[in-house]
């Protein structure tokens, strides 16, 4: 019930379409995305990440994915009537065609975020710098932080500190971090990134996504990733509705996003699977990528948890390392 | 991923049958309770709360509830083969017949916990003292702390401090507290209860049950309530499996409880409802008892969240105060 007066610097980045698209192959109707935009705007959410801006030429397209996988400005313009909520897109290093990215003044997008592993930091900076020069707000989201050695991470952060990138993200890709880990990382990032603002992206494998995000918020982290009803890959993300309920900015309103859940998310959750599931809890505990859990859930053995646990904890059988 | 070396003082109290019984009217089969006991014992869980020890004479019995609602020692003896895991029962002030409670040396039970509102502290102490004199470990669980004024709570704690009760619980009945609130309460309880050990019981309305329990554990709180797969009233409790996964005591093992989830909990969750549900999130946010949310979920309007939100935030219509 704490009045979170220390979180008035925060902004919410709703990732429902982008991260949720990893669940349903971006099969969101135009009506869904329009309703989501309107509800986020009415709730006071600052950013909506409307998809990936990767190139179908550089990322093997299956031809079946929804349009939010390879965002096109002309299409976006037809779909969304821009109001206060800004639009964001994510790109992966090596999968974006620079020619696809217009000047911000000609684009519907405001923010472009570059996701990378620590080893690709130089490429991410190059890409982010290009977007910066084209007028966008920019972030670099270093994924899978829990598996990066400290010397490598220090080097990455030092490089980013000298770049024009606006915001650097702490990303808990495997949903394995707890509030103490977040505290450690925020302090570390602060020390190494004197000139940068910070962001956080969490996963809910251990039911700690929201607590981790709150911890980061109270330590001054500015951009908070979330998704409506927690929709996101595997265990999903921090629910947008919980941030709206808990952060006490007068601009925020919970009700419009409740309307979005009522109209779309309950039905969608019956068709698609995300949230607290035991195989995802197991990979989170083991600090592993959720792909093995997702594969298990897609198999006939989906509810055989002890067998999955045994495989995951018997390295020579399952991991091959 | 933190190694929780600071939590080696902790003990888990599994409340699946007792708090989960509020979901399914204690309709657990003998096989379910036996499997639960065996799995908790094999996982190293220290206590299993096997039900309520209220008297059917003093609490209006519907005649339909399972045997775990009104525990009988003779019945328990037939059902459970005691091993390491101790047995606990909860009683409500004013609903227990003292004559029903044997000497501990003649009983299957080890721990008796007295739940009360702050205003009933004197009665709770009287009852707890009686159990203490009959040889049991005892706790007092002060419910609905978020709605108690500070002067009243101070008086309650001072009285308990002078009693022979072993452990005092911080109970987040409405699932409205966050880690900062828990920190505040643990520090307050510590100051007022110099001679007592502490316990914590959380609810998951805001997806903070586990984070709140971890926070308490790290601050030295000893007894941690949980339930398998989070089964408990409305939004449910801290999942036992998450505590087993996260607390790094060598005695704990996750696998047996995963087996319990696999064998019983998935099917049970398909039949009965608990966990993160929007009406319970709304009552948690508003610091209200979940009964209105549970009533809404039992009605035809169960998925109309904005209507529920409007009613709950229009006091004269719904609350009558």
Boltz contact constraints between the chains, C-beta under 6 A:
constraints:
  - contact:
      token1: [A, 1]
      token2: [B, 176]
      max_distance: 6.0
  - contact:
      token1: [A, 1]
      token2: [B, 181]
      max_distance: 6.0
  - contact:
      token1: [A, 1]
      token2: [B, 287]
      max_distance: 6.0
  - contact:
      token1: [A, 2]
      token2: [B, 178]
      max_distance: 6.0
  - contact:
      token1: [A, 2]
      token2: [B, 180]
      max_distance: 6.0
  - contact:
      token1: [A, 2]
      token2: [B, 181]
      max_distance: 6.0
  - contact:
      token1: [A, 176]
      token2: [B, 1]
      max_distance: 6.0
  - contact:
      token1: [A, 178]
      token2: [B, 2]
      max_distance: 6.0
  - contact:
      token1: [A, 180]
      token2: [B, 2]
      max_distance: 6.0
  - contact:
      token1: [A, 181]
      token2: [B, 1]
      max_distance: 6.0
  - contact:
      token1: [A, 181]
      token2: [B, 2]
      max_distance: 6.0
  - contact:
      token1: [A, 207]
      token2: [B, 210]
      max_distance: 6.0
  - contact:
      token1: [A, 208]
      token2: [B, 211]
      max_distance: 6.0
  - contact:
      token1: [A, 210]
      token2: [B, 207]
      max_distance: 6.0
  - contact:
      token1: [A, 211]
      token2: [B, 208]
      max_distance: 6.0
  - contact:
      token1: [A, 211]
      token2: [B, 211]
      max_distance: 6.0
  - contact:
      token1: [A, 245]
      token2: [B, 285]
      max_distance: 6.0
  - contact:
      token1: [A, 255]
      token2: [B, 306]
      max_distance: 6.0
  - contact:
      token1: [A, 255]
      token2: [B, 309]
      max_distance: 6.0
  - contact:
      token1: [A, 258]
      token2: [B, 305]
      max_distance: 6.0
  - contact:
      token1: [A, 258]
      token2: [B, 306]
      max_distance: 6.0
  - contact:
      token1: [A, 258]
      token2: [B, 309]
      max_distance: 6.0
  - contact:
      token1: [A, 259]
      token2: [B, 306]
      max_distance: 6.0
  - contact:
      token1: [A, 261]
      token2: [B, 278]
      max_distance: 6.0
  - contact:
      token1: [A, 262]
      token2: [B, 305]
      max_distance: 6.0
  - contact:
      token1: [A, 266]
      token2: [B, 303]
      max_distance: 6.0
  - contact:
      token1: [A, 278]
      token2: [B, 261]
      max_distance: 6.0
  - contact:
      token1: [A, 285]
      token2: [B, 245]
      max_distance: 6.0
  - contact:
      token1: [A, 287]
      token2: [B, 1]
      max_distance: 6.0
  - contact:
      token1: [A, 303]
      token2: [B, 266]
      max_distance: 6.0
  - contact:
      token1: [A, 305]
      token2: [B, 258]
      max_distance: 6.0
  - contact:
      token1: [A, 305]
      token2: [B, 262]
      max_distance: 6.0
  - contact:
      token1: [A, 306]
      token2: [B, 255]
      max_distance: 6.0
  - contact:
      token1: [A, 306]
      token2: [B, 258]
      max_distance: 6.0
  - contact:
      token1: [A, 306]
      token2: [B, 259]
      max_distance: 6.0
  - contact:
      token1: [A, 306]
      token2: [B, 262]
      max_distance: 6.0
  - contact:
      token1: [A, 309]
      token2: [B, 255]
      max_distance: 6.0
  - contact:
      token1: [A, 309]
      token2: [B, 258]
      max_distance: 6.0
